[in-house]
Amino acid sequence: MPNPFVADLCAPASREAWQRLFTALQQRALDAGMTLRQPPPEPTTCCGRGCNGCVWEGFYSAAAYWRDEAELRLLE
């Protein structure tokens, strides 16, 4: 069966894409009788000025880590 997350695994392009990925992985875990820890929350403190080290960079890094860990757990 093709992996429906392949495009998203490369680099989701938007917050909405990450949320869809989070939801899909959590549903896969539930279907497998597992629970995953909560995905990282979206930042609420961005000033919108494009800062170096923006809170969104931290979110995307944490989201990628969460995705990788979720995928590993689902492969067990």
MIZAMI-57432 format. One record per atom (N, C-alpha, C): residue in three letters; atom name; x, y, z. Coordinates in steps of 0.001 Angstrom, whole numbers. Layout:
site code:Ala site:CA xx:X yy:Y zz:Z
...
END
This chain:
site code:Met site:N xx:850 yy:-1172 zz:0
site code:Met site:CA xx:0 yy:0 zz:0
site code:Met site:C xx:896 yy:1234 zz:0
site code:Pro site:N xx:635 yy:2199 zz:-868
site code:Pro site:CA xx:1475 yy:3397 zz:-887
site code:Pro site:C xx:1313 yy:4202 zz:393
site code:Asn site:N xx:2387 yy:4818 zz:795
site code:Asn site:CA xx:2371 yy:5638 zz:2007
site code:Asn site:C xx:1763 yy:6997 zz:1679
site code:Pro site:N xx:592 yy:7327 zz:2275
site code:Pro site:CA xx:-50 yy:8603 zz:1950
site code:Pro site:C xx:682 yy:9810 zz:2509
site code:Phe site:N xx:1732 yy:9573 zz:3289
site code:Phe site:CA xx:2430 yy:10671 zz:3943
site code:Phe site:C xx:3739 yy:11033 zz:3262
site code:Val site:N xx:4063 yy:10381 zz:2162
site code:Val site:CA xx:5367 yy:10579 zz:1537
site code:Val site:C xx:5616 yy:12042 zz:1213
site code:Ala site:N xx:4680 yy:12716 zz:595
site code:Ala site:CA xx:4897 yy:14124 zz:257
site code:Ala site:C xx:5085 yy:14949 zz:1517
site code:Asp site:N xx:4285 yy:14682 zz:2537
site code:Asp site:CA xx:4390 yy:15437 zz:3779
site code:Asp site:C xx:5676 yy:15120 zz:4530
site code:Leu site:N xx:6201 yy:13920 zz:4370
site code:Leu site:CA xx:7410 yy:13559 zz:5105
site code:Leu site:C xx:8611 yy:14363 zz:4633
site code:Cys site:N xx:8582 yy:14788 zz:3389
site code:Cys site:CA xx:9707 yy:15570 zz:2884
site code:Cys site:C xx:9775 yy:16913 zz:3598
site code:Ala site:N xx:8717 yy:17669 zz:3539
site code:Ala site:CA xx:8670 yy:18970 zz:4208
site code:Ala site:C xx:7287 yy:19575 zz:4017
site code:Pro site:N xx:6381 yy:19336 zz:4937
site code:Pro site:CA xx:5068 yy:19973 zz:4795
site code:Pro site:C xx:5236 yy:21477 zz:4610
site code:Ala site:N xx:4485 yy:22004 zz:3681
site code:Ala site:CA xx:4679 yy:23393 zz:3282
site code:Ala site:C xx:3877 yy:24388 zz:4100
site code:Ser site:N xx:2983 yy:23903 zz:4936
site code:Ser site:CA xx:2133 yy:24841 zz:5656
site code:Ser site:C xx:1748 yy:24285 zz:7021
site code:Arg site:N xx:1252 yy:25169 zz:7856
site code:Arg site:CA xx:752 yy:24741 zz:9166
site code:Arg site:C xx:-375 yy:23742 zz:8989
site code:Glu site:N xx:-1226 yy:23978 zz:8000
site code:Glu site:CA xx:-2346 yy:23081 zz:7757
site code:Glu site:C xx:-1861 yy:21689 zz:7363
site code:Ala site:N xx:-798 yy:21620 zz:6570
site code:Ala site:CA xx:-247 yy:20325 zz:6173
site code:Ala site:C xx:292 yy:19583 zz:7390
site code:Trp site:N xx:961 yy:20310 zz:8290
site code:Trp site:CA xx:1449 yy:19666 zz:9511
site code:Trp site:C xx:282 yy:19169 zz:10349
site code:Gln site:N xx:-782 yy:19958 zz:10480
site code:Gln site:CA xx:-1931 yy:19539 zz:11274
site code:Gln site:C xx:-2587 yy:18298 zz:10672
site code:Arg site:N xx:-2691 yy:18244 zz:9347
site code:Arg site:CA xx:-3241 yy:17046 zz:8690
site code:Arg site:C xx:-2361 yy:15838 zz:8974
site code:Leu site:N xx:-1051 yy:16034 zz:8927
site code:Leu site:CA xx:-128 yy:14940 zz:9200
site code:Leu site:C xx:-253 yy:14480 zz:10646
site code:Phe site:N xx:-305 yy:15425 zz:11586
site code:Phe site:CA xx:-481 yy:15061 zz:12995
site code:Phe site:C xx:-1747 yy:14233 zz:13179
site code:Thr site:N xx:-2842 yy:14701 zz:12596
site code:Thr site:CA xx:-4127 yy:14013 zz:12738
site code:Thr site:C xx:-4068 yy:12613 zz:12141
site code:Ala site:N xx:-3480 yy:12492 zz:10957
site code:Ala site:CA xx:-3399 yy:11193 zz:10293
site code:Ala site:C xx:-2547 yy:10208 zz:11090
site code:Leu site:N xx:-1419 yy:10659 zz:11609
site code:Leu site:CA xx:-562 yy:9763 zz:12392
site code:Leu site:C xx:-1230 yy:9371 zz:13703
site code:Gln site:N xx:-1916 yy:10300 zz:14344
site code:Gln site:CA xx:-2625 yy:9967 zz:15575
site code:Gln site:C xx:-3736 yy:8961 zz:15291
site code:Gln site:N xx:-4416 yy:9091 zz:14157
site code:Gln site:CA xx:-5465 yy:8137 zz:13809
site code:Gln site:C xx:-4872 yy:6765 zz:13525
site code:Arg site:N xx:-3751 yy:6730 zz:12821
site code:Arg site:CA xx:-3081 yy:5441 zz:12578
site code:Arg site:C xx:-2714 yy:4775 zz:13886
site code:Ala site:N xx:-2231 yy:5563 zz:14837
site code:Ala site:CA xx:-1870 yy:5007 zz:16141
site code:Ala site:C xx:-3105 yy:4458 zz:16844
site code:Leu site:N xx:-4190 yy:5203 zz:16832
site code:Leu site:CA xx:-5428 yy:4718 zz:17459
site code:Leu site:C xx:-5902 yy:3434 zz:16801
site code:Asp site:N xx:-5848 yy:3377 zz:15481
site code:Asp site:CA xx:-6254 yy:2173 zz:14751
site code:Asp site:C xx:-5390 yy:975 zz:15131
site code:Ala site:N xx:-4142 yy:1236 zz:15498
site code:Ala site:CA xx:-3215 yy:173 zz:15900
site code:Ala site:C xx:-3275 yy:-98 zz:17402
site code:Gly site:N xx:-4175 yy:589 zz:18110
site code:Gly site:CA xx:-4295 yy:389 zz:19553
site code:Gly site:C xx:-3188 yy:1053 zz:20344
site code:Met site:N xx:-2599 yy:2086 zz:19784
site code:Met site:CA xx:-1504 yy:2799 zz:20436
site code:Met site:C xx:-1923 yy:4242 zz:20699
site code:Thr site:N xx:-1186 yy:4887 zz:21557
site code:Thr site:CA xx:-1346 yy:6328 zz:21723
site code:Thr site:C xx:18 yy:6973 zz:21525
site code:Leu site:N xx:-4 yy:8144 zz:20980
site code:Leu site:CA xx:1215 yy:8922 zz:20788
site code:Leu site:C xx:1161 yy:10124 zz:21709
site code:Arg site:N xx:2326 yy:10635 zz:22057
site code:Arg site:CA xx:2313 yy:11882 zz:22827
site code:Arg site:C xx:1743 yy:12977 zz:21936
site code:Gln site:N xx:1304 yy:14047 zz:22536
site code:Gln site:CA xx:714 yy:15145 zz:21782
site code:Gln site:C xx:1771 yy:15801 zz:20890
site code:Pro site:N xx:1373 yy:16203 zz:19679
site code:Pro site:CA xx:2323 yy:16930 zz:18830
site code:Pro site:C xx:2615 yy:18296 zz:19435
site code:Pro site:N xx:3684 yy:18918 zz:19000
site code:Pro site:CA xx:4025 yy:20232 zz:19564
site code:Pro site:C xx:2941 yy:21261 zz:19249
site code:Pro site:N xx:2684 yy:22152 zz:20187
site code:Pro site:CA xx:1688 yy:23197 zz:19930
site code:Pro site:C xx:2258 yy:24263 zz:18997
site code:Glu site:N xx:1371 yy:24877 zz:18238
site code:Glu site:CA xx:1807 yy:25978 zz:17384
site code:Glu site:C xx:2182 yy:27171 zz:18252
site code:Pro site:N xx:3202 yy:27908 zz:17860
site code:Pro site:CA xx:3596 yy:29081 zz:18637
site code:Pro site:C xx:2526 yy:30172 zz:18589
site code:Thr site:N xx:2487 yy:30943 zz:19642
site code:Thr site:CA xx:1519 yy:32046 zz:19713
site code:Thr site:C xx:2221 yy:33393 zz:19883
site code:Thr site:N xx:3550 yy:33380 zz:19834
site code:Thr site:CA xx:4295 yy:34604 zz:20133
site code:Thr site:C xx:5064 yy:35172 zz:18946
site code:Cys site:N xx:4768 yy:34723 zz:17737
site code:Cys site:CA xx:5488 yy:35225 zz:16563
site code:Cys site:C xx:5137 yy:36690 zz:16316
site code:Cys site:N xx:6163 yy:37490 zz:16071
site code:Cys site:CA xx:5938 yy:38917 zz:15811
site code:Cys site:C xx:5720 yy:39192 zz:14327
site code:Gly site:N xx:6009 yy:38198 zz:13463
site code:Gly site:CA xx:5782 yy:38367 zz:12036
site code:Gly site:C xx:6846 yy:39149 zz:11294
site code:Arg site:N xx:8000 yy:39381 zz:11935
site code:Arg site:CA xx:9053 yy:40171 zz:11284
site code:Arg site:C xx:10119 yy:39327 zz:10603
site code:Gly site:N xx:9966 yy:38019 zz:10604
site code:Gly site:CA xx:10947 yy:37167 zz:9941
site code:Gly site:C xx:12262 yy:37067 zz:10677
site code:Cys site:N xx:12197 yy:37051 zz:11981
site code:Cys site:CA xx:13406 yy:37012 zz:12813
site code:Cys site:C xx:14256 yy:35781 zz:12526
site code:Asn site:N xx:15566 yy:35929 zz:12663
site code:Asn site:CA xx:16467 yy:34797 zz:12638
site code:Asn site:C xx:16239 yy:34047 zz:13942
site code:Gly site:N xx:15882 yy:32771 zz:13844
site code:Gly site:CA xx:15547 yy:32015 zz:15044
site code:Gly site:C xx:14085 yy:32190 zz:15432
site code:Cys site:N xx:13237 yy:32408 zz:14455
site code:Cys site:CA xx:11801 yy:32602 zz:14686
site code:Cys site:C xx:11216 yy:31408 zz:15441
site code:Val site:N xx:10195 yy:31680 zz:16225
site code:Val site:CA xx:9538 yy:30604 zz:16969
site code:Val site:C xx:8986 yy:29540 zz:16027
site code:Trp site:N xx:8669 yy:29918 zz:14790
site code:Trp site:CA xx:8177 yy:28923 zz:13833
site code:Trp site:C xx:9273 yy:27940 zz:13433
site code:Glu site:N xx:10532 yy:28376 zz:13409
site code:Glu site:CA xx:11630 yy:27449 zz:13123
site code:Glu site:C xx:11680 yy:26369 zz:14189
site code:Gly site:N xx:11518 yy:26773 zz:15442
site code:Gly site:CA xx:11487 yy:25800 zz:16534
site code:Gly site:C xx:10305 yy:24862 zz:16416
site code:Phe site:N xx:9150 yy:25399 zz:16037
site code:Phe site:CA xx:7962 yy:24559 zz:15863
site code:Phe site:C xx:8196 yy:23526 zz:14774
site code:Tyr site:N xx:8703 yy:23960 zz:13616
site code:Tyr site:CA xx:8902 yy:23023 zz:12514
site code:Tyr site:C xx:9944 yy:21962 zz:12863
site code:Ser site:N xx:10949 yy:22334 zz:13609
site code:Ser site:CA xx:11944 yy:21359 zz:14050
site code:Ser site:C xx:11309 yy:20346 zz:15003
site code:Ala site:N xx:10537 yy:20841 zz:15960
site code:Ala site:CA xx:9858 yy:19951 zz:16911
site code:Ala site:C xx:8827 yy:19084 zz:16198
site code:Ala site:N xx:8138 yy:19648 zz:15214
site code:Ala site:CA xx:7135 yy:18891 zz:14469
site code:Ala site:C xx:7790 yy:17760 zz:13680
site code:Ala site:N xx:8936 yy:18032 zz:13068
site code:Ala site:CA xx:9643 yy:16992 zz:12320
site code:Ala site:C xx:10115 yy:15889 zz:13254
site code:Tyr site:N xx:10596 yy:16245 zz:14432
site code:Tyr site:CA xx:11016 yy:15242 zz:15413
site code:Tyr site:C xx:9816 yy:14406 zz:15847
site code:Trp site:N xx:8689 yy:15053 zz:16134
site code:Trp site:CA xx:7477 yy:14340 zz:16545
site code:Trp site:C xx:7049 yy:13360 zz:15456
site code:Arg site:N xx:7059 yy:13836 zz:14197
site code:Arg site:CA xx:6680 yy:12989 zz:13067
site code:Arg site:C xx:7583 yy:11768 zz:12966
site code:Asp site:N xx:8900 yy:11989 zz:13075
site code:Asp site:CA xx:9850 yy:10884 zz:12973
site code:Asp site:C xx:9639 yy:9868 zz:14087
site code:Glu site:N xx:9453 yy:10349 zz:15304
site code:Glu site:CA xx:9222 yy:9446 zz:16438
site code:Glu site:C xx:7901 yy:8693 zz:16285
site code:Ala site:N xx:6871 yy:9368 zz:15813
site code:Ala site:CA xx:5573 yy:8717 zz:15604
site code:Ala site:C xx:5700 yy:7618 zz:14558
site code:Glu site:N xx:6375 yy:7913 zz:13454
site code:Glu site:CA xx:6561 yy:6906 zz:12407
site code:Glu site:C xx:7325 yy:5696 zz:12940
site code:Leu site:N xx:8365 yy:5929 zz:13736
site code:Leu site:CA xx:9119 yy:4809 zz:14308
site code:Leu site:C xx:8243 yy:3952 zz:15210
site code:Arg site:N xx:7446 yy:4583 zz:16047
site code:Arg site:CA xx:6551 yy:3828 zz:16933
site code:Arg site:C xx:5537 yy:3025 zz:16136
site code:Leu site:N xx:5047 yy:3592 zz:15044
site code:Leu site:CA xx:4046 yy:2895 zz:14241
site code:Leu site:C xx:4640 yy:1729 zz:13461
site code:Leu site:N xx:5948 yy:1712 zz:13288
site code:Leu site:CA xx:6603 yy:596 zz:12603
site code:Leu site:C xx:6863 yy:-588 zz:13528
site code:Glu site:N xx:6785 yy:-370 zz:14829
site code:Glu site:CA xx:7083 yy:-1441 zz:15798
site code:Glu site:C xx:6075 yy:-2560 zz:15710
END
